[in-house]
Amino acid sequence: MSRVEEALVRRWSGQRIMAVSTGVGLVGVLPLLLYIAIGPADGNPIGLGLLAMAAIPLAGVGIAVGAVRLLVQLFARRGR
């Protein structure tokens, strides 16, 4: 592993990856939810829907990667 990869692996824990991914998902979906709650009844928020459609899979992949990273960290600590 190169020094850059090793530095990234040490800096980003599984919990942090999951937290950031959850934040990305919320930031992507929250505008659409707010528009639905307080926006006009006959509005058509196409852009906000596309933002949510992009944010949800991205957050899901990030949460899965974070969970795998967290499991690797737990097993690595147990092996010491």
mmCIF file of the N, C-alpha and C atoms, coordinates in Angstrom:
data_MODEL
# 
_entry.id   MODEL 
# 
loop_
_atom_site.group_PDB 
_atom_site.id 
_atom_site.type_symbol 
_atom_site.label_atom_id 
_atom_site.label_alt_id 
_atom_site.label_comp_id 
_atom_site.label_asym_id 
_atom_site.label_entity_id 
_atom_site.label_seq_id 
_atom_site.pdbx_PDB_ins_code 
_atom_site.Cartn_x 
_atom_site.Cartn_y 
_atom_site.Cartn_z 
_atom_site.occupancy 
_atom_site.B_iso_or_equiv 
_atom_site.pdbx_formal_charge 
_atom_site.auth_seq_id 
_atom_site.auth_comp_id 
_atom_site.auth_asym_id 
_atom_site.auth_atom_id 
_atom_site.pdbx_PDB_model_num 
ATOM 1   N N  . MET A 1 1  ? 0.845   -1.167  0.000   1.00 0.00 ? 1  MET A N  1 
ATOM 2   C CA . MET A 1 1  ? 0.000   0.000   0.000   1.00 0.00 ? 1  MET A CA 1 
ATOM 3   C C  . MET A 1 1  ? 0.897   1.238   0.000   1.00 0.00 ? 1  MET A C  1 
ATOM 4   N N  . SER A 1 2  ? 0.524   2.239   -0.777  1.00 0.00 ? 2  SER A N  1 
ATOM 5   C CA . SER A 1 2  ? 1.318   3.456   -0.820  1.00 0.00 ? 2  SER A CA 1 
ATOM 6   C C  . SER A 1 2  ? 1.075   4.289   0.434   1.00 0.00 ? 2  SER A C  1 
ATOM 7   N N  . ARG A 1 3  ? 1.919   5.298   0.617   1.00 0.00 ? 3  ARG A N  1 
ATOM 8   C CA . ARG A 1 3  ? 1.766   6.153   1.803   1.00 0.00 ? 3  ARG A CA 1 
ATOM 9   C C  . ARG A 1 3  ? 0.450   6.911   1.793   1.00 0.00 ? 3  ARG A C  1 
ATOM 10  N N  . VAL A 1 4  ? -0.003  7.330   0.625   1.00 0.00 ? 4  VAL A N  1 
ATOM 11  C CA . VAL A 1 4  ? -1.263  8.076   0.523   1.00 0.00 ? 4  VAL A CA 1 
ATOM 12  C C  . VAL A 1 4  ? -2.432  7.184   0.920   1.00 0.00 ? 4  VAL A C  1 
ATOM 13  N N  . GLU A 1 5  ? -2.457  5.962   0.394   1.00 0.00 ? 5  GLU A N  1 
ATOM 14  C CA . GLU A 1 5  ? -3.533  5.035   0.739   1.00 0.00 ? 5  GLU A CA 1 
ATOM 15  C C  . GLU A 1 5  ? -3.523  4.716   2.231   1.00 0.00 ? 5  GLU A C  1 
ATOM 16  N N  . GLU A 1 6  ? -2.335  4.508   2.778   1.00 0.00 ? 6  GLU A N  1 
ATOM 17  C CA . GLU A 1 6  ? -2.227  4.181   4.186   1.00 0.00 ? 6  GLU A CA 1 
ATOM 18  C C  . GLU A 1 6  ? -2.697  5.342   5.059   1.00 0.00 ? 6  GLU A C  1 
ATOM 19  N N  . ALA A 1 7  ? -2.383  6.566   4.652   1.00 0.00 ? 7  ALA A N  1 
ATOM 20  C CA . ALA A 1 7  ? -2.827  7.737   5.405   1.00 0.00 ? 7  ALA A CA 1 
ATOM 21  C C  . ALA A 1 7  ? -4.346  7.870   5.357   1.00 0.00 ? 7  ALA A C  1 
ATOM 22  N N  . LEU A 1 8  ? -4.952  7.611   4.193   1.00 0.00 ? 8  LEU A N  1 
ATOM 23  C CA . LEU A 1 8  ? -6.411  7.677   4.082   1.00 0.00 ? 8  LEU A CA 1 
ATOM 24  C C  . LEU A 1 8  ? -7.084  6.595   4.911   1.00 0.00 ? 8  LEU A C  1 
ATOM 25  N N  . VAL A 1 9  ? -6.517  5.404   4.905   1.00 0.00 ? 9  VAL A N  1 
ATOM 26  C CA . VAL A 1 9  ? -7.101  4.294   5.660   1.00 0.00 ? 9  VAL A CA 1 
ATOM 27  C C  . VAL A 1 9  ? -7.048  4.595   7.157   1.00 0.00 ? 9  VAL A C  1 
ATOM 28  N N  . ARG A 1 10 ? -5.969  5.193   7.613   1.00 0.00 ? 10 ARG A N  1 
ATOM 29  C CA . ARG A 1 10 ? -5.860  5.511   9.036   1.00 0.00 ? 10 ARG A CA 1 
ATOM 30  C C  . ARG A 1 10 ? -6.764  6.675   9.423   1.00 0.00 ? 10 ARG A C  1 
ATOM 31  N N  . ARG A 1 11 ? -6.956  7.632   8.536   1.00 0.00 ? 11 ARG A N  1 
ATOM 32  C CA . ARG A 1 11 ? -7.725  8.838   8.857   1.00 0.00 ? 11 ARG A CA 1 
ATOM 33  C C  . ARG A 1 11 ? -9.227  8.577   8.883   1.00 0.00 ? 11 ARG A C  1 
ATOM 34  N N  . TRP A 1 12 ? -9.734  7.732   7.986   1.00 0.00 ? 12 TRP A N  1 
ATOM 35  C CA . TRP A 1 12 ? -11.169 7.511   7.864   1.00 0.00 ? 12 TRP A CA 1 
ATOM 36  C C  . TRP A 1 12 ? -11.557 6.179   8.498   1.00 0.00 ? 12 TRP A C  1 
ATOM 37  N N  . SER A 1 13 ? -12.189 6.230   9.654   1.00 0.00 ? 13 SER A N  1 
ATOM 38  C CA . SER A 1 13 ? -12.660 5.008   10.299  1.00 0.00 ? 13 SER A CA 1 
ATOM 39  C C  . SER A 1 13 ? -13.997 4.600   9.690   1.00 0.00 ? 13 SER A C  1 
ATOM 40  N N  . GLY A 1 14 ? -14.424 3.403   9.990   1.00 0.00 ? 14 GLY A N  1 
ATOM 41  C CA . GLY A 1 14 ? -15.694 2.920   9.474   1.00 0.00 ? 14 GLY A CA 1 
ATOM 42  C C  . GLY A 1 14 ? -16.874 3.746   9.959   1.00 0.00 ? 14 GLY A C  1 
ATOM 43  N N  . GLN A 1 15 ? -16.833 4.150   11.218  1.00 0.00 ? 15 GLN A N  1 
ATOM 44  C CA . GLN A 1 15 ? -17.911 4.969   11.769  1.00 0.00 ? 15 GLN A CA 1 
ATOM 45  C C  . GLN A 1 15 ? -17.960 6.332   11.093  1.00 0.00 ? 15 GLN A C  1 
ATOM 46  N N  . ARG A 1 16 ? -16.815 6.905   10.808  1.00 0.00 ? 16 ARG A N  1 
ATOM 47  C CA . ARG A 1 16 ? -16.781 8.216   10.162  1.00 0.00 ? 16 ARG A CA 1 
ATOM 48  C C  . ARG A 1 16 ? -17.308 8.137   8.727   1.00 0.00 ? 16 ARG A C  1 
ATOM 49  N N  . ILE A 1 17 ? -16.947 7.085   8.015   1.00 0.00 ? 17 ILE A N  1 
ATOM 50  C CA . ILE A 1 17 ? -17.443 6.904   6.650   1.00 0.00 ? 17 ILE A CA 1 
ATOM 51  C C  . ILE A 1 17 ? -18.961 6.762   6.666   1.00 0.00 ? 17 ILE A C  1 
ATOM 52  N N  . MET A 1 18 ? -19.474 5.987   7.616   1.00 0.00 ? 18 MET A N  1 
ATOM 53  C CA . MET A 1 18 ? -20.921 5.807   7.713   1.00 0.00 ? 18 MET A CA 1 
ATOM 54  C C  . MET A 1 18 ? -21.623 7.112   8.083   1.00 0.00 ? 18 MET A C  1 
ATOM 55  N N  . ALA A 1 19 ? -21.031 7.890   8.984   1.00 0.00 ? 19 ALA A N  1 
ATOM 56  C CA . ALA A 1 19 ? -21.638 9.158   9.391   1.00 0.00 ? 19 ALA A CA 1 
ATOM 57  C C  . ALA A 1 19 ? -21.662 10.160  8.238   1.00 0.00 ? 19 ALA A C  1 
ATOM 58  N N  . VAL A 1 20 ? -20.562 10.258  7.508   1.00 0.00 ? 20 VAL A N  1 
ATOM 59  C CA . VAL A 1 20 ? -20.508 11.185  6.374   1.00 0.00 ? 20 VAL A CA 1 
ATOM 60  C C  . VAL A 1 20 ? -21.486 10.741  5.287   1.00 0.00 ? 20 VAL A C  1 
ATOM 61  N N  . SER A 1 21 ? -21.578 9.458   5.042   1.00 0.00 ? 21 SER A N  1 
ATOM 62  C CA . SER A 1 21 ? -22.507 8.950   4.032   1.00 0.00 ? 21 SER A CA 1 
ATOM 63  C C  . SER A 1 21 ? -23.956 9.211   4.425   1.00 0.00 ? 21 SER A C  1 
ATOM 64  N N  . THR A 1 22 ? -24.271 9.033   5.693   1.00 0.00 ? 22 THR A N  1 
ATOM 65  C CA . THR A 1 22 ? -25.617 9.343   6.165   1.00 0.00 ? 22 THR A CA 1 
ATOM 66  C C  . THR A 1 22 ? -25.913 10.827  6.000   1.00 0.00 ? 22 THR A C  1 
ATOM 67  N N  . GLY A 1 23 ? -24.923 11.664  6.284   1.00 0.00 ? 23 GLY A N  1 
ATOM 68  C CA . GLY A 1 23 ? -25.084 13.106  6.090   1.00 0.00 ? 23 GLY A CA 1 
ATOM 69  C C  . GLY A 1 23 ? -25.321 13.463  4.632   1.00 0.00 ? 23 GLY A C  1 
ATOM 70  N N  . VAL A 1 24 ? -24.592 12.822  3.735   1.00 0.00 ? 24 VAL A N  1 
ATOM 71  C CA . VAL A 1 24 ? -24.796 13.065  2.295   1.00 0.00 ? 24 VAL A CA 1 
ATOM 72  C C  . VAL A 1 24 ? -26.208 12.674  1.890   1.00 0.00 ? 24 VAL A C  1 
ATOM 73  N N  . GLY A 1 25 ? -26.690 11.561  2.395   1.00 0.00 ? 25 GLY A N  1 
ATOM 74  C CA . GLY A 1 25 ? -28.051 11.134  2.081   1.00 0.00 ? 25 GLY A CA 1 
ATOM 75  C C  . GLY A 1 25 ? -29.088 12.111  2.601   1.00 0.00 ? 25 GLY A C  1 
ATOM 76  N N  . LEU A 1 26 ? -28.903 12.585  3.827   1.00 0.00 ? 26 LEU A N  1 
ATOM 77  C CA . LEU A 1 26 ? -29.845 13.540  4.393   1.00 0.00 ? 26 LEU A CA 1 
ATOM 78  C C  . LEU A 1 26 ? -29.820 14.876  3.667   1.00 0.00 ? 26 LEU A C  1 
ATOM 79  N N  . VAL A 1 27 ? -28.632 15.353  3.328   1.00 0.00 ? 27 VAL A N  1 
ATOM 80  C CA . VAL A 1 27 ? -28.516 16.623  2.607   1.00 0.00 ? 27 VAL A CA 1 
ATOM 81  C C  . VAL A 1 27 ? -29.147 16.506  1.224   1.00 0.00 ? 27 VAL A C  1 
ATOM 82  N N  . GLY A 1 28 ? -29.092 15.348  0.622   1.00 0.00 ? 28 GLY A N  1 
ATOM 83  C CA . GLY A 1 28 ? -29.688 15.157  -0.689  1.00 0.00 ? 28 GLY A CA 1 
ATOM 84  C C  . GLY A 1 28 ? -31.196 15.012  -0.673  1.00 0.00 ? 28 GLY A C  1 
ATOM 85  N N  . VAL A 1 29 ? -31.747 14.469  0.401   1.00 0.00 ? 29 VAL A N  1 
ATOM 86  C CA . VAL A 1 29 ? -33.184 14.205  0.477   1.00 0.00 ? 29 VAL A CA 1 
ATOM 87  C C  . VAL A 1 29 ? -33.944 15.320  1.190   1.00 0.00 ? 29 VAL A C  1 
ATOM 88  N N  . LEU A 1 30 ? -33.295 15.998  2.114   1.00 0.00 ? 30 LEU A N  1 
ATOM 89  C CA . LEU A 1 30 ? -33.958 17.008  2.922   1.00 0.00 ? 30 LEU A CA 1 
ATOM 90  C C  . LEU A 1 30 ? -34.616 18.131  2.105   1.00 0.00 ? 30 LEU A C  1 
ATOM 91  N N  . PRO A 1 31 ? -33.984 18.676  1.056   1.00 0.00 ? 31 PRO A N  1 
ATOM 92  C CA . PRO A 1 31 ? -34.678 19.719  0.288   1.00 0.00 ? 31 PRO A CA 1 
ATOM 93  C C  . PRO A 1 31 ? -35.992 19.245  -0.336  1.00 0.00 ? 31 PRO A C  1 
ATOM 94  N N  . LEU A 1 32 ? -36.019 18.030  -0.828  1.00 0.00 ? 32 LEU A N  1 
ATOM 95  C CA . LEU A 1 32 ? -37.251 17.495  -1.403  1.00 0.00 ? 32 LEU A CA 1 
ATOM 96  C C  . LEU A 1 32 ? -38.322 17.327  -0.329  1.00 0.00 ? 32 LEU A C  1 
ATOM 97  N N  . LEU A 1 33 ? -37.938 16.832  0.830   1.00 0.00 ? 33 LEU A N  1 
ATOM 98  C CA . LEU A 1 33 ? -38.904 16.668  1.912   1.00 0.00 ? 33 LEU A CA 1 
ATOM 99  C C  . LEU A 1 33 ? -39.450 18.006  2.386   1.00 0.00 ? 33 LEU A C  1 
ATOM 100 N N  . LEU A 1 34 ? -38.581 19.008  2.468   1.00 0.00 ? 34 LEU A N  1 
ATOM 101 C CA . LEU A 1 34 ? -39.048 20.339  2.854   1.00 0.00 ? 34 LEU A CA 1 
ATOM 102 C C  . LEU A 1 34 ? -39.986 20.927  1.802   1.00 0.00 ? 34 LEU A C  1 
ATOM 103 N N  . TYR A 1 35 ? -39.670 20.709  0.534   1.00 0.00 ? 35 TYR A N  1 
ATOM 104 C CA . TYR A 1 35 ? -40.531 21.206  -0.538  1.00 0.00 ? 35 TYR A CA 1 
ATOM 105 C C  . TYR A 1 35 ? -41.896 20.544  -0.482  1.00 0.00 ? 35 TYR A C  1 
ATOM 106 N N  . ILE A 1 36 ? -41.907 19.254  -0.206  1.00 0.00 ? 36 ILE A N  1 
ATOM 107 C CA . ILE A 1 36 ? -43.178 18.539  -0.093  1.00 0.00 ? 36 ILE A CA 1 
ATOM 108 C C  . ILE A 1 36 ? -43.976 19.067  1.098   1.00 0.00 ? 36 ILE A C  1 
ATOM 109 N N  . ALA A 1 37 ? -43.291 19.356  2.205   1.00 0.00 ? 37 ALA A N  1 
ATOM 110 C CA . ALA A 1 37 ? -43.980 19.785  3.418   1.00 0.00 ? 37 ALA A CA 1 
ATOM 111 C C  . ALA A 1 37 ? -44.507 21.214  3.330   1.00 0.00 ? 37 ALA A C  1 
ATOM 112 N N  . ILE A 1 38 ? -43.707 22.146  2.781   1.00 0.00 ? 38 ILE A N  1 
ATOM 113 C CA . ILE A 1 38 ? -44.115 23.551  2.832   1.00 0.00 ? 38 ILE A CA 1 
ATOM 114 C C  . ILE A 1 38 ? -44.200 24.208  1.462   1.00 0.00 ? 38 ILE A C  1 
ATOM 115 N N  . GLY A 1 39 ? -43.940 23.477  0.403   1.00 0.00 ? 39 GLY A N  1 
ATOM 116 C CA . GLY A 1 39 ? -43.996 24.041  -0.936  1.00 0.00 ? 39 GLY A CA 1 
ATOM 117 C C  . GLY A 1 39 ? -45.410 24.108  -1.483  1.00 0.00 ? 39 GLY A C  1 
ATOM 118 N N  . PRO A 1 40 ? -45.559 24.672  -2.673  1.00 0.00 ? 40 PRO A N  1 
ATOM 119 C CA . PRO A 1 40 ? -46.891 24.749  -3.273  1.00 0.00 ? 40 PRO A CA 1 
ATOM 120 C C  . PRO A 1 40 ? -47.418 23.357  -3.641  1.00 0.00 ? 40 PRO A C  1 
ATOM 121 N N  . ALA A 1 41 ? -48.734 23.225  -3.590  1.00 0.00 ? 41 ALA A N  1 
ATOM 122 C CA . ALA A 1 41 ? -49.354 21.922  -3.844  1.00 0.00 ? 41 ALA A CA 1 
ATOM 123 C C  . ALA A 1 41 ? -49.225 21.503  -5.303  1.00 0.00 ? 41 ALA A C  1 
ATOM 124 N N  . ASP A 1 42 ? -49.159 22.468  -6.216  1.00 0.00 ? 42 ASP A N  1 
ATOM 125 C CA . ASP A 1 42 ? -49.092 22.124  -7.636  1.00 0.00 ? 42 ASP A CA 1 
ATOM 126 C C  . ASP A 1 42 ? -47.677 22.249  -8.194  1.00 0.00 ? 42 ASP A C  1 
ATOM 127 N N  . GLY A 1 43 ? -46.667 22.229  -7.322  1.00 0.00 ? 43 GLY A N  1 
ATOM 128 C CA . GLY A 1 43 ? -45.278 22.346  -7.762  1.00 0.00 ? 43 GLY A CA 1 
ATOM 129 C C  . GLY A 1 43 ? -44.765 21.063  -8.388  1.00 0.00 ? 43 GLY A C  1 
ATOM 130 N N  . ASN A 1 44 ? -43.658 21.188  -9.099  1.00 0.00 ? 44 ASN A N  1 
ATOM 131 C CA . ASN A 1 44 ? -43.063 20.045  -9.768  1.00 0.00 ? 44 ASN A CA 1 
ATOM 132 C C  . ASN A 1 44 ? -41.537 20.100  -9.550  1.00 0.00 ? 44 ASN A C  1 
ATOM 133 N N  . PRO A 1 45 ? -41.053 19.596  -8.414  1.00 0.00 ? 45 PRO A N  1 
ATOM 134 C CA . PRO A 1 45 ? -39.634 19.717  -8.075  1.00 0.00 ? 45 PRO A CA 1 
ATOM 135 C C  . PRO A 1 45 ? -38.768 18.653  -8.751  1.00 0.00 ? 45 PRO A C  1 
ATOM 136 N N  . ILE A 1 46 ? -38.591 18.781  -10.052 1.00 0.00 ? 46 ILE A N  1 
ATOM 137 C CA . ILE A 1 46 ? -37.831 17.767  -10.792 1.00 0.00 ? 46 ILE A CA 1 
ATOM 138 C C  . ILE A 1 46 ? -36.374 17.738  -10.339 1.00 0.00 ? 46 ILE A C  1 
ATOM 139 N N  . GLY A 1 47 ? -35.776 18.909  -10.195 1.00 0.00 ? 47 GLY A N  1 
ATOM 140 C CA . GLY A 1 47 ? -34.368 18.972  -9.787  1.00 0.00 ? 47 GLY A CA 1 
ATOM 141 C C  . GLY A 1 47 ? -34.135 18.389  -8.412  1.00 0.00 ? 47 GLY A C  1 
ATOM 142 N N  . LEU A 1 48 ? -35.033 18.679  -7.488  1.00 0.00 ? 48 LEU A N  1 
ATOM 143 C CA . LEU A 1 48 ? -34.894 18.132  -6.139  1.00 0.00 ? 48 LEU A CA 1 
ATOM 144 C C  . LEU A 1 48 ? -35.077 16.618  -6.138  1.00 0.00 ? 48 LEU A C  1 
ATOM 145 N N  . GLY A 1 49 ? -35.954 16.113  -6.993  1.00 0.00 ? 49 GLY A N  1 
ATOM 146 C CA . GLY A 1 49 ? -36.130 14.664  -7.107  1.00 0.00 ? 49 GLY A CA 1 
ATOM 147 C C  . GLY A 1 49 ? -34.890 13.992  -7.674  1.00 0.00 ? 49 GLY A C  1 
ATOM 148 N N  . LEU A 1 50 ? -34.275 14.637  -8.665  1.00 0.00 ? 50 LEU A N  1 
ATOM 149 C CA . LEU A 1 50 ? -33.035 14.084  -9.228  1.00 0.00 ? 50 LEU A CA 1 
ATOM 150 C C  . LEU A 1 50 ? -31.903 14.107  -8.212  1.00 0.00 ? 50 LEU A C  1 
ATOM 151 N N  . LEU A 1 51 ? -31.844 15.177  -7.409  1.00 0.00 ? 51 LEU A N  1 
ATOM 152 C CA . LEU A 1 51 ? -30.834 15.249  -6.350  1.00 0.00 ? 51 LEU A CA 1 
ATOM 153 C C  . LEU A 1 51 ? -31.020 14.103  -5.361  1.00 0.00 ? 51 LEU A C  1 
ATOM 154 N N  . ALA A 1 52 ? -32.252 13.855  -4.959  1.00 0.00 ? 52 ALA A N  1 
ATOM 155 C CA . ALA A 1 52 ? -32.530 12.761  -4.032  1.00 0.00 ? 52 ALA A CA 1 
ATOM 156 C C  . ALA A 1 52 ? -32.205 11.404  -4.660  1.00 0.00 ? 52 ALA A C  1 
ATOM 157 N N  . MET A 1 53 ? -32.519 11.261  -5.961  1.00 0.00 ? 53 MET A N  1 
ATOM 158 C CA . MET A 1 53 ? -32.216 9.991   -6.639  1.00 0.00 ? 53 MET A CA 1 
ATOM 159 C C  . MET A 1 53 ? -30.719 9.734   -6.716  1.00 0.00 ? 53 MET A C  1 
ATOM 160 N N  . ALA A 1 54 ? -29.916 10.770  -6.784  1.00 0.00 ? 54 ALA A N  1 
ATOM 161 C CA . ALA A 1 54 ? -28.466 10.593  -6.819  1.00 0.00 ? 54 ALA A CA 1 
ATOM 162 C C  . ALA A 1 54 ? -27.892 10.397  -5.417  1.00 0.00 ? 54 ALA A C  1 
ATOM 163 N N  . ALA A 1 55 ? -28.466 11.067  -4.431  1.00 0.00 ? 55 ALA A N  1 
ATOM 164 C CA . ALA A 1 55 ? -27.911 11.033  -3.079  1.00 0.00 ? 55 ALA A CA 1 
ATOM 165 C C  . ALA A 1 55 ? -28.177 9.704   -2.367  1.00 0.00 ? 55 ALA A C  1 
ATOM 166 N N  . ILE A 1 56 ? -29.323 9.117   -2.597  1.00 0.00 ? 56 ILE A N  1 
ATOM 167 C CA . ILE A 1 56 ? -29.669 7.896   -1.867  1.00 0.00 ? 56 ILE A CA 1 
ATOM 168 C C  . ILE A 1 56 ? -28.758 6.715   -2.229  1.00 0.00 ? 56 ILE A C  1 
ATOM 169 N N  . PRO A 1 57 ? -28.529 6.422   -3.517  1.00 0.00 ? 57 PRO A N  1 
ATOM 170 C CA . PRO A 1 57 ? -27.600 5.318   -3.815  1.00 0.00 ? 57 PRO A CA 1 
ATOM 171 C C  . PRO A 1 57 ? -26.168 5.611   -3.376  1.00 0.00 ? 57 PRO A C  1 
ATOM 172 N N  . LEU A 1 58 ? -25.746 6.877   -3.509  1.00 0.00 ? 58 LEU A N  1 
ATOM 173 C CA . LEU A 1 58 ? -24.409 7.249   -3.075  1.00 0.00 ? 58 LEU A CA 1 
ATOM 174 C C  . LEU A 1 58 ? -24.250 7.029   -1.577  1.00 0.00 ? 58 LEU A C  1 
ATOM 175 N N  . ALA A 1 59 ? -25.250 7.433   -0.814  1.00 0.00 ? 59 ALA A N  1 
ATOM 176 C CA . ALA A 1 59 ? -25.203 7.227   0.632   1.00 0.00 ? 59 ALA A CA 1 
ATOM 177 C C  . ALA A 1 59 ? -25.247 5.734   0.971   1.00 0.00 ? 59 ALA A C  1 
ATOM 178 N N  . GLY A 1 60 ? -26.045 4.973   0.242   1.00 0.00 ? 60 GLY A N  1 
ATOM 179 C CA . GLY A 1 60 ? -26.116 3.537   0.495   1.00 0.00 ? 60 GLY A CA 1 
ATOM 180 C C  . GLY A 1 60 ? -24.791 2.827   0.274   1.00 0.00 ? 60 GLY A C  1 
ATOM 181 N N  . VAL A 1 61 ? -24.119 3.195   -0.807  1.00 0.00 ? 61 VAL A N  1 
ATOM 182 C CA . VAL A 1 61 ? -22.798 2.605   -1.082  1.00 0.00 ? 61 VAL A CA 1 
ATOM 183 C C  . VAL A 1 61 ? -21.805 3.018   -0.002  1.00 0.00 ? 61 VAL A C  1 
ATOM 184 N N  . GLY A 1 62 ? -21.851 4.281   0.388   1.00 0.00 ? 62 GLY A N  1 
ATOM 185 C CA . GLY A 1 62 ? -20.947 4.752   1.433   1.00 0.00 ? 62 GLY A CA 1 
ATOM 186 C C  . GLY A 1 62 ? -21.183 4.071   2.762   1.00 0.00 ? 62 GLY A C  1 
ATOM 187 N N  . ILE A 1 63 ? -22.445 3.861   3.120   1.00 0.00 ? 63 ILE A N  1 
ATOM 188 C CA . ILE A 1 63 ? -22.761 3.175   4.371   1.00 0.00 ? 63 ILE A CA 1 
ATOM 189 C C  . ILE A 1 63 ? -22.292 1.724   4.311   1.00 0.00 ? 63 ILE A C  1 
ATOM 190 N N  . ALA A 1 64 ? -22.451 1.074   3.166   1.00 0.00 ? 64 ALA A N  1 
ATOM 191 C CA . ALA A 1 64 ? -21.979 -0.314  3.021   1.00 0.00 ? 64 ALA A CA 1 
ATOM 192 C C  . ALA A 1 64 ? -20.454 -0.389  3.137   1.00 0.00 ? 64 ALA A C  1 
ATOM 193 N N  . VAL A 1 65 ? -19.761 0.542   2.493   1.00 0.00 ? 65 VAL A N  1 
ATOM 194 C CA . VAL A 1 65 ? -18.291 0.571   2.585   1.00 0.00 ? 65 VAL A CA 1 
ATOM 195 C C  . VAL A 1 65 ? -17.862 0.827   4.025   1.00 0.00 ? 65 VAL A C  1 
ATOM 196 N N  . GLY A 1 66 ? -18.551 1.748   4.694   1.00 0.00 ? 66 GLY A N  1 
ATOM 197 C CA . GLY A 1 66 ? -18.233 2.029   6.092   1.00 0.00 ? 66 GLY A CA 1 
ATOM 198 C C  . GLY A 1 66 ? -18.472 0.830   6.989   1.00 0.00 ? 66 GLY A C  1 
ATOM 199 N N  . ALA A 1 67 ? -19.530 0.073   6.726   1.00 0.00 ? 67 ALA A N  1 
ATOM 200 C CA . ALA A 1 67 ? -19.809 -1.110  7.530   1.00 0.00 ? 67 ALA A CA 1 
ATOM 201 C C  . ALA A 1 67 ? -18.736 -2.178  7.329   1.00 0.00 ? 67 ALA A C  1 
ATOM 202 N N  . VAL A 1 68 ? -18.310 -2.360  6.091   1.00 0.00 ? 68 VAL A N  1 
ATOM 203 C CA . VAL A 1 68 ? -17.233 -3.325  5.820   1.00 0.00 ? 68 VAL A CA 1 
ATOM 204 C C  . VAL A 1 68 ? -15.942 -2.877  6.499   1.00 0.00 ? 68 VAL A C  1 
ATOM 205 N N  . ARG A 1 69 ? -15.646 -1.596  6.394   1.00 0.00 ? 69 ARG A N  1 
ATOM 206 C CA . ARG A 1 69 ? -14.432 -1.049  7.033   1.00 0.00 ? 69 ARG A CA 1 
ATOM 207 C C  . ARG A 1 69 ? -14.505 -1.227  8.549   1.00 0.00 ? 69 ARG A C  1 
ATOM 208 N N  . LEU A 1 70 ? -15.672 -1.008  9.136   1.00 0.00 ? 70 LEU A N  1 
ATOM 209 C CA . LEU A 1 70 ? -15.848 -1.182  10.575  1.00 0.00 ? 70 LEU A CA 1 
ATOM 210 C C  . LEU A 1 70 ? -15.642 -2.634  10.982  1.00 0.00 ? 70 LEU A C  1 
ATOM 211 N N  . LEU A 1 71 ? -16.175 -3.570  10.201  1.00 0.00 ? 71 LEU A N  1 
ATOM 212 C CA . LEU A 1 71 ? -15.963 -4.994  10.495  1.00 0.00 ? 71 LEU A CA 1 
ATOM 213 C C  . LEU A 1 71 ? -14.492 -5.380  10.393  1.00 0.00 ? 71 LEU A C  1 
ATOM 214 N N  . VAL A 1 72 ? -13.812 -4.847  9.387   1.00 0.00 ? 72 VAL A N  1 
ATOM 215 C CA . VAL A 1 72 ? -12.375 -5.134  9.249   1.00 0.00 ? 72 VAL A CA 1 
ATOM 216 C C  . VAL A 1 72 ? -11.616 -4.591  10.446  1.00 0.00 ? 72 VAL A C  1 
ATOM 217 N N  . GLN A 1 73 ? -11.963 -3.401  10.889  1.00 0.00 ? 73 GLN A N  1 
ATOM 218 C CA . GLN A 1 73 ? -11.304 -2.830  12.060  1.00 0.00 ? 73 GLN A CA 1 
ATOM 219 C C  . GLN A 1 73 ? -11.552 -3.680  13.306  1.00 0.00 ? 73 GLN A C  1 
ATOM 220 N N  . LEU A 1 74 ? -12.785 -4.148  13.480  1.00 0.00 ? 74 LEU A N  1 
ATOM 221 C CA . LEU A 1 74 ? -13.093 -4.959  14.661  1.00 0.00 ? 74 LEU A CA 1 
ATOM 222 C C  . LEU A 1 74 ? -12.336 -6.281  14.643  1.00 0.00 ? 74 LEU A C  1 
ATOM 223 N N  . PHE A 1 75 ? -12.284 -6.933  13.487  1.00 0.00 ? 75 PHE A N  1 
ATOM 224 C CA . PHE A 1 75 ? -11.553 -8.199  13.402  1.00 0.00 ? 75 PHE A CA 1 
ATOM 225 C C  . PHE A 1 75 ? -10.050 -7.994  13.531  1.00 0.00 ? 75 PHE A C  1 
ATOM 226 N N  . ALA A 1 76 ? -9.537  -6.880  13.036  1.00 0.00 ? 76 ALA A N  1 
ATOM 227 C CA . ALA A 1 76 ? -8.105  -6.606  13.168  1.00 0.00 ? 76 ALA A CA 1 
ATOM 228 C C  . ALA A 1 76 ? -7.725  -6.364  14.620  1.00 0.00 ? 76 ALA A C  1 
ATOM 229 N N  . ARG A 1 77 ? -8.591  -5.681  15.357  1.00 0.00 ? 77 ARG A N  1 
ATOM 230 C CA . ARG A 1 77 ? -8.317  -5.453  16.789  1.00 0.00 ? 77 ARG A CA 1 
ATOM 231 C C  . ARG A 1 77 ? -8.400  -6.750  17.578  1.00 0.00 ? 77 ARG A C  1 
ATOM 232 N N  . ARG A 1 78 ? -9.331  -7.615  17.208  1.00 0.00 ? 78 ARG A N  1 
ATOM 233 C CA . ARG A 1 78 ? -9.499  -8.875  17.917  1.00 0.00 ? 78 ARG A CA 1 
ATOM 234 C C  . ARG A 1 78 ? -8.300  -9.797  17.685  1.00 0.00 ? 78 ARG A C  1 
ATOM 235 N N  . GLY A 1 79 ? -7.670  -9.697  16.525  1.00 0.00 ? 79 GLY A N  1 
ATOM 236 C CA . GLY A 1 79 ? -6.536  -10.565 16.197  1.00 0.00 ? 79 GLY A CA 1 
ATOM 237 C C  . GLY A 1 79 ? -5.247  -10.183 16.877  1.00 0.00 ? 79 GLY A C  1 
ATOM 238 N N  . ARG A 1 80 ? -5.175  -9.010  17.440  1.00 0.00 ? 80 ARG A N  1 
ATOM 239 C CA . ARG A 1 80 ? -3.920  -8.559  18.098  1.00 0.00 ? 80 ARG A CA 1 
ATOM 240 C C  . ARG A 1 80 ? -3.663  -9.220  19.391  1.00 0.00 ? 80 ARG A C  1 
# 
